[in-house]
Amino acid sequence: MPLVVAPIGRELRVIKILTDEKTKKHLENLGITISSTLSIISQSGGSTICSIKDGRLALDKSVATKIFVA
C-alpha cells in the first residue's frame, strides 16, 4: 500500500520506491531504503510525517504516494 494510506502509529516496512533515481538517492540519504522500517506519526494537509530511526521526516503527498509499505 502507498505510504499516504498506511495506518498511523504502526511499524511499516518499505517494500518498493517508485521514483526517479535522483529522488530515490535523496530518500536513501534520509534513511528510507527498501526493507527499512518506519512509522507514520501524522498525516495532514497533504504531508505525511514519519518516524524513521531516531528522527522525523515530513514527506509531501507526491513523494509519499510513490513509497510502498507493508
HUJOMO-V301080 format. One record per helix or strand. SS is the DSSP state (a for helix, b for strand). FROM is the first residue (numbers start at 1). LEN is the number of residues. If there is no record, write none. Layout:
BEGIN
SS,FROM,LEN
SS,FROM,LEN
END
This chain:
BEGIN
b,2,1
a,3,3
b,11,7
a,21,10
b,37,8
b,47,6
b,55,6
a,61,4
b,67,3
END
